[in-house]
Amino acid sequence: MGCFSRFSGWKLTAVYLTILVSTLTTRLFFVTLFVSLFALKSDDEEDAFTNGRDAGDALGQSVLYKGNCDTTAKANLWIHLLINIVSTGILASSNFFMQGLVAPTRAEVDAAHRSGHWLEIGVQSLKNFRFLGWRKVLFWSLFSMSSVPLHLVFNALTHWRHLMMIIYDYDDIYRNKTVGWKRADVLMNTTNTTDLNVMNPLWTVDTFTHPRVFKNKYRVMQVDRCYSEKYEAPCRLSIANSLLLIVCIMCLFKTFLCVLVLKLRVWGNENPLMTPGDAIASFISRPDEETRGMCTLTMEDLRKTAKPTSTRLGETGQNYKWLQGPRQWQNNSPRKFGKAVPRNIWVLSSLLIGCSLIVASVMLSIAIQGQSLSNSKFMHAPQNEDVKDDHLDNLPLISLTMVANTPQLILSICYLAYNGLFTRMLAEFEWSKYSVEFRSLRVTEPRGSQNATYRLQLPYRFSIPLIIISIALHWIYSNCIYVSNYEGYPYNRTVTVGLQFSSKAILVGLLVSIGVAITPLFLAFVKLPGVMVIAGANSAVISAACHYPSTKLKSLSRATSKLSMRSNEYDSMSARLIGDEEVEELRDVSRRKIKWGRMSMGKSDESSVGHLGFGTEELDIEKPVEGEYYSGVKDVYDEGLRRMRVL
């Protein structure tokens, strides 16, 4: 652990996740090597029907198991569950780094505030890109793009392979038929008149040329005795080595990105503001002059006063500084979880998830028309119907894999939007609790009574269930539509690749998806604790609430009502306000337990304007009073200045 001593908090978690990704990648490479060499060799030795041909090559398919179809189906089911656990671990680690890369530093936040913009803290927001360094944007994009092949390939590593009787390479019109065949029968009894002119493929196949299609005479075969033998068609579970190699390369690339991000310290010398606690601590210890005097600022204020200055995607710049000054406190609008999510995020997320559910419903309707639920199997099984589409004929394995795993990619995109809704609402919940009781800040670099965090935003009691739901949904979706191999027997042993679907799996996937999708809607109407302003992860709102009135400012505001000072004397005193003592005082405040509310020390004896903000346990922190005017330390400071200059 000595080599990790320089890492702490979320960075230590990032190191552990890098180790996890590298370990999984190494094991995947060992699996690739094993199935490409040993599994292929053993399959070639044991296969009695290869006719001197290999069962595959190093980039073909390796047979993991062959035998009873029920056993093969169950093995395939559990292997897919294991695959989804591994893929979720790798993709969750990648998402952790992506959220860290999109987190702004204090310098980037200050630059945005000076230009009249704001950034979002504690959530993965594309709005931050404009003010982030190019290296962070580059690495974020690489992490994102490297995830797409994994979504399209991971769940198609193993293929269901079963034996089928296929009449092939003969007259397509008459010979590629199964007329005269029954399940478990070798040949139908033809000693009756109803079989007149019926061509049986058993004889058609053996005859390369047929004189006529129909003959006006009976074909009668007298049966002396009948022998039967029970035959169980074997099934195989194979792994596509080419797809496994693609997965290994992408995982290796992600491992390289993780190591590079930690090694190069793409955040620079300044730690990013990963959590609301990081932002609160930073703004208390180093107050932002751009938001001074705006302690009642809420995210709703910025929505109402939005004046777009650019039409480029992702930019919503506006000058909000005119909101500085006293404002009357009104707590009329209900404070609910849903208020923390911007309307455009609600609309985009709802459209994305809603349209996906509609498409899934249409797919279910089509699937049921082709195969009833009673005849469908949840797992990969021969009983499931084929996907009949002329456009899919003769497609190579990789193309069919991408088609089969497109729902997996859509599910992952919807999950990111879904996770974003929870992240925003629970970040607001954490923010609101600071108006209920004195609490320690949850930060990435703890000092004093601050709490260390090994997560970024979602508490483990929410993040772990969400990860489990993600694994379960990906596993269910992998059984909805999947790649299947069809092996002809015994002639030529031709193997073709196609798609199969399970109506039952599609129904289960749709029902679970609907249940999961509506959960944020219920949470959105739950009331938030306390009476705090709605921040919505907005850096300007967080900054405006973090102007702590120091003891020197309190003394100055009281003294100016009694003492007569010249302007230069006041300027000398104000200069000392930002000296080392105040810096140390503010830093000490940020490291202690704090609470948000009305602070009596924030208003002078003769002032009618109060102050809202974070304070320590030594201060008398109360709830805001309905109808009372509040501003910030800026107005207290300026009020003292005006009185001194008048005197």
Secondary structure as UniProt FT lines:
FT   HELIX           2..4
FT   TURN            5..6
FT   HELIX           9..34
FT   HELIX           35..39
FT   HELIX           40..46
FT   TURN            48..49
FT   TURN            51..52
FT   TURN            58..59
FT   STRAND          61..67
FT   HELIX           69..101
FT   HELIX           106..114
FT   TURN            115..116
FT   HELIX           126..131
FT   HELIX           134..153
FT   HELIX           154..156
FT   STRAND          158..164
FT   TURN            172..175
FT   TURN            179..180
FT   TURN            183..184
FT   HELIX           193..195
FT   TURN            196..197
FT   HELIX           201..206
FT   STRAND          235..240
FT   HELIX           241..264
FT   TURN            265..269
FT   HELIX           276..285
FT   HELIX           289..291
FT   TURN            292..293
FT   TURN            295..296
FT   HELIX           299..304
FT   TURN            313..314
FT   HELIX           321..323
FT   STRAND          327..328
FT   HELIX           337..340
FT   HELIX           343..370
FT   TURN            373..375
FT   TURN            382..383
FT   STRAND          385..386
FT   HELIX           390..392
FT   TURN            393..394
FT   HELIX           397..404
FT   HELIX           406..432
FT   HELIX           433..435
FT   STRAND          442..443
FT   TURN            448..449
FT   STRAND          451..452
FT   HELIX           460..478
FT   TURN            479..480
FT   STRAND          481..488
FT   TURN            492..493
FT   STRAND          495..501
FT   HELIX           503..517
FT   HELIX           519..524
FT   TURN            536..537
FT   HELIX           539..544
FT   TURN            545..546
FT   HELIX           551..559
FT   TURN            560..562
FT   HELIX           567..576
FT   TURN            577..578
FT   HELIX           580..590
FT   STRAND          594..599
FT   HELIX           600..602
FT   TURN            605..606
FT   STRAND          609..615
FT   TURN            617..618
FT   STRAND          621..622
FT   TURN            626..627
FT   STRAND          629..631
FT   HELIX           633..646
//
